[in-house]
Amino acid sequence: MGCRRETHPDRSGVKNDMFGGDLVWTGSFKFPGTYYVVVEQTGLTAGSYLLSISGKGVSFPPAKVEKAAAAAPVAAKAAPKAKTAAVEPVAPAANAKAGAGPDDALTPAGEWAPLAVGQKVWYALPQDGGGSKVLVRMAVDPKNSATFEILTPEQVRVWAAGQTYEPVGRGATDDAFGDDLVWTGSFKTPGAYYIVVEQTGANEGGYKLSVQ
């Protein structure tokens, strides 16, 4: 099961139903500097997690720190070789989200992902109703092989009922963003909104979705 967990002195991630029961923390910092997220295993067996962070003014360490982080999975892969065959399967992977629908929606990570012919991938876009501007941007390769649409909570209910709906927004090519697909808007009503990425070409491709 994936989890989102951010940190702040004396603050911990709290389960949030709007994010599919993931652990969530939101806040702000008035002073510049390097802040840290500490993920801690608390159960009796090994597990897995998915951590994502977003916000204005957020930046990440240079490549030298990323290389150190990248080295960790190598050690993790070597460990299972010493275990018995019965322990080899990674059970948590079965519970990982795949973006197959609203209840299985992913969090935009701004990383390239493959897209099979006819595939649709759902992403969660929860809103507090404050009316802040939202920018959704998607790069596609090859060109015109995918698109995306924005759904409101009501449109999701219509979709779930098998009825026809008109999305509140769709990605459109924007020269200012290097011909990426872009949508901008805001929401004054709080709720669970979604981005649905859909493959539209004759061949599989890839996409990179980000939200600001």
C-alpha positions in Angstrom: 0.0 0.0 0.0 1.4 3.3 -1.0 1.6 6.1 1.5 2.3 9.8 1.5 4.1 11.1 4.5 5.6 14.5 5.1 7.3 15.7 8.2 7.6 18.7 10.5 9.1 18.9 14.0 6.7 16.9 16.3 4.3 16.2 13.4 3.5 12.8 11.8 1.4 11.6 8.8 -2.2 11.1 9.6 -4.6 8.8 7.7 -6.8 10.8 5.3 -9.9 9.3 3.5 -9.7 11.9 0.7 -6.3 10.4 -0.3 -7.5 6.8 -0.3 -6.5 6.2 3.4 -2.9 7.2 2.8 -0.9 9.0 5.4 -0.9 12.7 4.8 0.6 15.8 6.3 0.2 19.4 5.1 1.8 22.6 6.4 4.1 25.4 5.6 7.5 26.7 6.7 8.4 30.4 7.3 12.2 29.9 7.3 14.3 28.6 4.3 16.5 25.6 4.8 16.7 21.9 4.5 13.8 19.9 6.0 13.6 16.1 6.2 11.0 13.4 5.9 11.7 10.3 8.0 9.9 7.1 7.1 9.8 4.5 9.8 8.7 0.9 9.6 6.3 0.0 12.4 4.9 -3.4 11.6 6.1 -7.0 12.3 6.8 -7.8 8.7 8.6 -6.1 5.7 6.5 -3.8 3.6 6.7 -1.1 0.9 5.7 2.5 0.6 5.3 5.3 -2.0 6.3 8.8 -0.9 5.4 12.0 -2.8 5.9 15.7 -1.9 4.5 18.7 -3.6 4.2 22.4 -2.9 5.4 25.9 -3.9 9.0 26.6 -3.2 9.9 22.9 -2.7 13.2 21.7 -4.2 15.2 18.6 -3.7 18.9 17.8 -3.1 21.4 17.6 -5.9 22.4 14.4 -7.7 24.9 13.3 -5.1 22.2 12.7 -2.6 20.0 11.0 -5.2 22.8 8.6 -6.0 23.0 7.6 -2.3 19.3 7.0 -2.2 19.5 5.0 -5.5 22.0 2.7 -3.9 19.6 1.5 -1.3 17.4 -0.6 -3.6 20.5 -2.5 -4.7 21.1 -3.7 -1.2 17.4 -4.5 -0.8 17.5 -6.8 -3.9 20.5 -8.7 -2.6 18.9 -9.6 0.7 16.0 -11.8 -0.5 18.5 -14.2 -2.1 19.4 -15.6 1.3 15.7 -16.2 2.1 13.7 -19.3 1.3 11.5 -19.5 -1.8 8.4 -19.1 0.4 9.4 -15.5 1.2 10.5 -14.5 -2.3 7.1 -13.0 -3.5 6.7 -9.4 -2.5 3.1 -9.4 -1.2 2.7 -5.6 -0.8 3.0 -5.2 -4.5 -0.4 -6.8 -4.9 -1.8 -3.9 -2.9 0.0 -1.2 -4.8 -2.3 1.3 -6.6 -2.5 1.0 -10.3 -4.7 4.0 -11.3 -7.5 1.7 -12.6 -10.3 4.0 -11.2 -11.2 6.6 -8.5 -10.7 4.2 -5.6 -7.3 3.1 -7.1 -6.1 6.6 -8.2 -2.4 7.5 -8.2 -0.7 10.7 -7.1 1.0 12.7 -10.0 4.7 12.2 -9.6 6.1 14.1 -12.5 7.9 11.0 -13.8 7.7 9.2 -17.2 5.4 6.2 -17.2 4.4 3.8 -20.0 0.9 3.8 -21.5 -0.5 0.7 -23.3 -2.9 0.9 -26.2 -6.4 1.8 -24.9 -5.2 2.2 -21.3 -6.6 4.8 -18.9 -4.9 5.9 -15.7 -6.6 7.8 -12.9 -4.9 10.3 -10.7 -6.3 11.9 -7.5 -6.6 15.7 -7.5 -8.1 16.5 -4.0 -9.1 20.1 -3.5 -9.9 22.1 -0.4 -12.2 24.5 -2.2 -9.9 27.5 -1.6 -9.9 28.5 -5.3 -6.2 28.3 -5.7 -5.0 28.1 -9.4 -4.2 24.5 -10.5 -1.9 23.8 -13.4 -1.9 20.3 -14.9 0.8 19.6 -17.5 1.5 16.4 -19.4 4.3 15.6 -21.8 3.6 12.8 -24.3 5.9 10.6 -26.5 5.1 9.9 -29.2 3.1 13.1 -29.9 -0.7 12.8 -29.9 -0.6 9.4 -28.3 -2.4 10.4 -25.2 -4.7 13.0 -23.6 -6.2 13.8 -20.2 -9.4 15.1 -18.8 -10.4 16.6 -15.4 -13.4 15.3 -13.6 -15.4 16.8 -10.7 -16.9 14.7 -7.9 -20.3 14.9 -9.6 -18.9 13.8 -12.9 -17.2 10.8 -11.2 -20.7 9.8 -9.8 -22.1 10.1 -13.3 -19.2 8.0 -14.7 -19.8 5.4 -12.0 -23.4 5.1 -13.0 -22.4 4.4 -16.6 -23.9 7.6 -17.9 -22.4 10.1 -20.4 -20.6 13.1 -18.9 -18.7 16.1 -20.1 -15.4 16.7 -18.2 -14.9 20.0 -16.6 -11.6 20.3 -18.5 -9.3 18.7 -21.0 -5.6 19.0 -21.8 -4.8 21.2 -24.7 -1.4 21.7 -26.6 0.3 24.9 -25.4 3.3 26.4 -27.2 4.4 28.1 -24.1 5.0 24.7 -22.5 6.9 23.1 -25.4 3.7 21.7 -27.0 2.8 19.7 -23.8 -0.8 19.2 -22.9 -1.9 21.8 -20.4 -5.0 22.7 -18.3 -5.4 25.5 -15.8 -8.3 26.3 -13.5 -9.5 26.4 -9.9 -12.1 24.9 -7.7 -14.3 26.7 -5.1 -16.0 23.5 -3.9 -13.9 21.0 -1.8 -13.9 17.4 -2.8 -12.2 14.6 -4.7 -11.3 15.6 -8.2 -9.5 13.4 -10.7 -7.2 13.5 -13.7 -7.9 10.7 -16.2 -5.0 10.0 -18.7 -6.1 8.1 -21.8 -4.0 6.5 -24.6 -5.3 7.7 -28.0 -2.7 6.5 -30.5 -2.2 3.3 -32.5 0.9 2.4 -30.6 1.9 2.3 -26.9 3.8 5.3 -25.7 4.8 7.2 -22.5 3.8 10.3 -20.6 4.9 12.5 -17.7 2.1 14.1 -15.7 2.7 16.9 -13.1 0.4 19.2 -11.1 1.3 22.6 -9.7 
